[in-house]
Amino acid sequence: MSTQGDKKSTSLFIYLAIFAVLIPINTLLVAYGEIPYSNAPGGVGLYTAAAFMIAFALWFGGWGVLAAYIGCFVGAGMLMGLPVEVNLYWSLADLWQALIPLVAFKAFDADVGLKTKRDLWIFLCFGWLFNNMVGAGWGASMLAVGGFASWVDVPGIFSGWLISNLIVTILITPVLLHYITPYLQRAGVCVHRYWA
């Protein structure tokens, strides 16, 4: 006979296991999933990791958001030699890109599977446009704050980062959400709030 405490510990174990899997996936996507494009504004390529991080956050809540931050911290910051003290705040760019849509979907009680036009509009506003603007603005600015870019370069980095994320997010994330969400919901692994 199982108790409510057993169910909570079981679900916590499942989410910790998912979290442990998401970290290396995000790290690998960040480190090796960028499609370089030499003529892009700011020298930024297509950052495919953003599209997956957003989906992971919408499916797995805070676990997906934290995995996005850690994946960026390790996959981009550490592997590209960014000093830890700069990497700690620079990597928040990916956290914002994943957290903003999660908060919006919870606040507006939207369906992650994008079942209605309303769900799609919430995604477009908060999981495609606003979150990517914040992430690109944060990332470009923090490179200048950390001394890795001049403030003159920030608009080019911002526009390259934003355009890249807008492209990959609109092409990949809605497909993931629409087609994979039902399987994850049936498996009972999608979070209902932020952590469970």
C-alpha positions in Angstrom: 0.0 0.0 0.0 1.5 3.3 -1.0 1.1 6.5 0.8 1.0 10.1 -0.3 4.6 10.5 0.9 5.7 7.6 -1.2 4.1 9.2 -4.3 5.9 12.5 -3.6 9.2 10.8 -3.1 8.7 8.8 -6.2 7.8 11.9 -8.3 10.8 13.7 -6.8 13.1 10.9 -7.8 11.7 11.0 -11.3 12.2 14.7 -11.6 15.7 14.5 -10.2 16.4 11.8 -12.8 15.0 14.0 -15.5 17.0 16.9 -14.2 20.2 14.8 -14.3 19.5 13.8 -17.9 18.6 17.4 -19.0 21.9 18.9 -17.8 24.1 16.9 -20.2 21.6 17.3 -23.0 21.6 21.1 -22.6 25.3 21.2 -22.1 25.9 19.3 -25.4 23.3 21.4 -27.2 24.9 24.6 -26.0 28.5 23.4 -26.8 27.9 21.7 -30.1 24.4 22.6 -31.3 25.1 26.0 -32.7 25.0 26.2 -36.5 27.6 28.8 -37.4 26.7 31.5 -39.8 29.6 33.8 -40.5 27.6 36.7 -41.9 25.2 36.8 -39.0 24.9 40.1 -37.0 27.3 39.9 -34.1 28.8 36.7 -35.4 26.2 34.6 -33.7 25.0 31.4 -35.4 21.8 29.5 -35.1 21.6 28.6 -31.4 19.4 25.4 -31.5 19.8 24.9 -27.7 17.3 27.7 -27.1 14.5 25.9 -28.8 15.0 22.8 -26.7 15.5 24.6 -23.4 12.2 26.4 -23.8 10.4 23.1 -24.4 12.2 21.4 -21.5 11.2 24.2 -19.1 7.5 24.1 -20.3 7.5 20.3 -19.8 9.6 20.0 -16.6 9.1 23.3 -14.9 11.9 24.6 -12.7 14.0 21.5 -13.4 14.1 22.5 -17.0 14.9 26.1 -16.2 17.8 25.1 -13.9 19.1 22.7 -16.4 19.1 25.5 -19.0 21.2 27.7 -16.7 23.7 24.9 -15.9 23.9 23.8 -19.5 24.8 27.3 -20.6 27.2 27.7 -17.6 29.1 24.5 -18.6 28.5 24.3 -22.3 29.2 27.9 -23.3 30.8 29.6 -20.3 33.2 27.0 -19.0 34.0 25.5 -22.4 34.7 28.9 -24.0 36.9 30.0 -21.1 34.6 32.6 -19.6 35.8 33.4 -16.0 33.4 31.9 -13.4 32.6 35.3 -12.0 31.3 36.5 -15.4 29.8 33.2 -16.3 27.6 33.2 -13.2 25.6 36.2 -14.4 26.1 35.8 -18.2 24.5 32.3 -18.2 21.4 33.8 -16.7 20.5 34.7 -20.3 19.4 31.1 -21.0 17.6 30.9 -17.6 15.5 34.0 -18.6 14.8 32.5 -22.0 13.4 29.3 -20.3 11.8 30.9 -17.2 9.7 33.6 -18.9 7.6 31.2 -21.0 7.2 28.9 -18.0 5.9 31.7 -15.8 3.6 33.0 -18.5 2.1 29.5 -19.2 1.4 29.0 -15.5 0.1 32.6 -15.0 -2.3 32.4 -18.0 -3.1 28.7 -17.5 -2.1 27.9 -21.1 -1.8 24.4 -22.4 1.9 23.4 -23.2 0.6 21.2 -26.1 -0.5 24.4 -27.9 -4.0 23.1 -28.3 -5.8 26.4 -28.9 -5.0 29.7 -30.7 -4.8 31.3 -27.2 -2.1 28.9 -26.2 -0.2 29.6 -29.4 -0.5 33.4 -28.8 0.9 33.0 -25.3 3.8 31.0 -26.7 4.4 33.6 -29.4 4.4 36.5 -26.9 6.3 34.9 -24.1 8.0 31.7 -25.4 9.2 33.2 -28.7 9.5 37.0 -28.7 9.7 38.5 -25.2 11.9 35.8 -23.6 14.3 35.8 -26.5 14.5 39.7 -26.4 15.3 39.5 -22.7 17.9 36.7 -23.1 19.6 38.4 -26.0 19.7 41.7 -24.3 21.0 40.2 -21.1 23.6 38.1 -22.8 24.9 40.8 -25.0 25.0 43.4 -22.2 26.7 41.0 -19.7 29.5 40.3 -22.2 30.2 44.1 -22.2 29.9 44.2 -18.4 32.4 41.4 -18.1 34.8 43.1 -20.5 34.4 40.5 -23.3 32.7 42.8 -25.7 32.7 46.6 -26.1 29.4 48.5 -25.6 29.7 49.5 -29.3 29.4 45.8 -30.2 26.4 45.1 -28.0 23.7 46.0 -30.6 25.2 43.7 -33.1 25.5 40.8 -30.6 22.0 41.5 -29.4 20.5 41.5 -32.9 22.5 38.3 -33.9 21.5 36.5 -30.8 17.8 37.6 -31.1 17.4 36.7 -34.8 19.1 33.4 -34.2 16.8 32.5 -31.3 13.7 33.7 -33.1 14.5 31.5 -36.1 15.2 28.3 -34.1 12.5 28.8 -31.6 9.7 29.3 -34.2 10.9 26.3 -36.3 11.5 23.8 -33.5 9.7 24.6 -30.2 6.1 24.6 -31.4 6.7 21.3 -33.2 8.2 19.7 -30.0 5.4 21.1 -27.8 2.5 20.1 -30.1 3.7 16.6 -30.9 5.7 15.4 -27.9 3.7 17.0 -25.1 0.9 14.4 -25.3 3.3 11.5 -24.9 5.0 13.2 -21.9 1.6 14.0 -20.3 0.5 10.4 -20.7 3.7 9.2 -19.1 2.9 11.5 -16.2 6.2 13.4 -16.2 5.1 16.9 -17.1 5.0 19.2 -14.1 1.7 20.8 -13.2 3.1 23.7 -11.2 6.8 24.6 -11.1 8.4 21.5 -9.5 5.9 18.7 -9.6 
